[in-house]
């Protein structure tokens, strides 16, 4: 629980941000952070009126830390739910890349795409036909495009950027397709096949109780929207010298998907020289 704002103490702490001594700044930083979002209006006022760049930098550092801790708390609350929804967890993490709250805009944008696909679906279509409709709506009508791994940027991982720019990498588009599949009640989920991110559709007849690769009827490449079958997966697995383990063909839970996403973001951020984002993503992944 955040402490009740003591205006006198908070004002005194903020004045100490002028002190150049780092030994003074550390306890001041920690105490202001304890106030959480209650301190942000005061900090923003100081930032706007500060005459020294050093003081502005310190204020920005405190604000970012407060916002990050709030994000971490929201992510932990999401994880604690009985059935965490992939979309909600991914939406929380949009704040890692954009400070402004875009959640309502992104909800509306996703709903427009979902509704477009829903209007094209009907109960008489087979699972293969239903997934094909979703793929066609995304890649032909909505003009989404996949970004090759050699050209991908940090933004290509994030829900908001993918929805707004209509482009994303294999992982980002894969998560978006699974989110839409869940909202449309389509039988499609992410698999844990090594080295690639693909989605699979399980057998229509559940009573067969098939396992491993036999339990999947067809696959979808989220980078292109193309559907393919067992032969292509077997060929890929032979190329990487990997046996067909049953665990590769089970649905990946939402929490594990978000954790893997955070690890990929941390890796890409580190490669891109954004050590701050890399550190935050790695810290959040350890919460899951």
N, C-alpha and C positions, 0 to 999 in steps of 0.2 A: 504494500500500500504506500502511495506517495504521501509525504508529510503535508500537513496544512501549510499554506504559504505564509511565511513570516516575512512580511514586506520589508521590515527593517533589516533583518538578517540577509535577505536576498539582495537588497540594494547594496549592503556593505560588501557582500561577496562579489557582486558584479564590479564594484569600484576597484577591487583587488586585481581584476584582470589587467589593469595597467602595470602591475608590478612585473618587472622583467625577470625576477628570480623564479626559475622553474620549480624550485622546492616549495615556493609559495603557491604556484599555479596548480600543482597536482591536487592538494587537498581541496582547494577552491573548486576545481573542475569536478571532483567527485561529489562534493556537497551540492553543487548546483544541479548536477545530473540527477541526484536523488529527488529533486522537485519535479522532475519529469516535464510533461507538456505544460504544466502551470508556469514554468519559467520561460517558455519560448517567447511570449509577447514582450517580456522585459528584455530578453536578449536581442530580439529583433529591433527594438527601439535603440538599444545601445549600438548595435551594428550600423544603424542608419545615421547616428550622430557621432560615431567615433571619429576622432581626428587622426588616429594612428592605424596603419595597416596591420600591425602586430595584434592590436586589440581586436580588430575585425576578424582576423584569422583565428584567434582563440575562441571568439564567440561562435564562429562557423563550426569549429571543431566540437564545441559543446552541443550545439543544436543538432548536428549530424549524429552524435552519440545518443542523444535523447530519442531522436527519431528511430535510430536503429534498435534500441532497446524496446521501444514500443512495437516495432515490427516483429522482433523476436518473441515477445509476449503473445502477439496475435497468432504467430505461427505455432507456438506451443499449445495455445487454446484450440487451434484447428486440429492439431495432431491428437488431442485428447478426446475428440468427438468419437462416438461409437463407429460411425462410417464417414470418415473425412472425404469430402468431395474434391476431386482433382482440380476443378475449376477454381474453387474458393481458395485453395492453398496456393495455386499459381498466381491468382489475382493479388493476394497479399504481397507476393514478392515483386510485383511491378514497381513497388516503392524503392527497391534497391537501385533502380536505374532512373527513376523519375521522381522528383520530390513532390510534385503536385499530385493530388488525389484524382486519378482518372477512372476510378472504379465504376462510377455510374455510366460514364461514356462507353467504357469497354463492355459493360453488361448489355447496353443497348445495341452496340455494334455486333456482339456475338448473337444476340437474339434475332437481329435482322438476317444474319447468315443462317441460323438455325431454322427460322421460319421459311426462308427461301427453299431450303432442302426439304423441309416438312411438306410443303405444298407439292413437291414433286414425288413424294412417296405415297404408297397405298398398301393396304393389307394383303394384296394378292401377289406382291413381288416376293421373290425368293431372297434369302439373305445376301446372295451374291449380287442380285439385281439392286437391292437396297443400298449396299455399300458402293456399288458402281454409280448410283444416282448421287450419293453424297460426294464422291470423288469428282464427278462431272460438274456438279454445282460449284464446288470449291475452285477447281483448276480451270474450268472453261467459263462459267458464268461470273463467278466472283473474282476471277483473274489472280488467284494466289499463285506464287512461284517459289520453287525451291532454290536455295542458295548452296552452291557447292562448298564442300569443307574448306577448300583452298581460298575461297573468297569471303567466308562468313565473318561477321563482326559480332561484337557483344550484343547489339540490338537484335540480332537474328534469333536469339534465344528467348526474348521476352514477349509475353502475351500481348501487351499493349502495342509494341512496335510491329509485331506480326499482323495484328488485326488492322492497324492503321495503314501500314505500308504495303500490305498484301504480299509479304515475302518473309521467308524464314528458313532456318536450316532444317536438317532432317529431324532432329530432336524436337525443335519448337513446333514444326508443322505436325509432327507425330502426336504431340500432346494436344494440340488444337483439334485434330481429327478425333482423338479419343474423347475429348470433352464433348464434341458435337455428337458423337456416337452415343454417349451416355444420355445426353439430353433428348435424343431421338429414339432411344430404346433399341438401338441396333446392336447386333451381336458382333462386337469388334473390340479387341483390347490389345494393349502393348505386351510384347513378349521380351524375354531376356536373352535373346540370341546374341552371342558374343560379337562385338565389333560393329554391329549395325543396329538401327532402331527400326523395327518393322511391327506392324499390327497384324493379328491373325483373327480369323473367325472360327469358332469351335463348331464341332459337328452339330448338325441340326437334330439328329436323333440321339438324345442324351442317353437312352437306355443301352447304347452300344458300349458305354463305359470305356472308350478307348483312351490310351495314354500317349504321352509324348507327341511325336510328329503325326501319329495317326489320329490325334484328337483335333487337328486343325484342317478345315476344309479348303481354305485359301488364305492368301496373304495380301497386304497392301503396302506399297512403298510410299511413305508419306512425303518424300521429296518430289515425286512425280505424279502421285495419285494412281499409278499403274497397279493392276491386280495381277497376281501370279500364283503359281501352284507349288506343289511339293518338289518337283524336279529342280526348280531353281534354288530352293533352300538346300537340298541335298548337294547340289553342285557347289554352292558357296561353302558349305561345311567341309567338303572334301578339300577345297582350295586352302582353307585355313587349318587343315589337319585336325579337325575337332569332331569327336564322336557325337552322335545325336542323343544327348542326354535328355531325359524326360523333363527335367527342371527348366529347360530352355523354352518349353512350349506351354508353360503355365502363365496365367495372367499376373502381371506385376502390380502389386497394390499401390494405391495413390501415394502413400507416404514414401515408399521406396522410389517411385517415379520422381517425386519432388526432391528427394535426397540426391538421386543421380543427377538431376537437372542442376542442383546447386554445385555439385562437384564439377560438372562440365563448365559451368559459368566461372567457377574459381580458377579452373585450368586455363580457360580462354582469357580471362582477365589478367592472369599472371603473364601469359604469353604476349599480351597487348601492352604490358607495362602499367596496368591499372592495379597496383598492389593493394590499394584501399578496398576496392570492390572484391578482389581476390580474397582478402582477409575476412571481409564480412560474409561472403558466400560460404567460405570454409567454416566459419564460426557457426553459421546457421545450420549447415549440414550436420554438425555434431549434435544438434538438438533433436534430430530425427532418428 
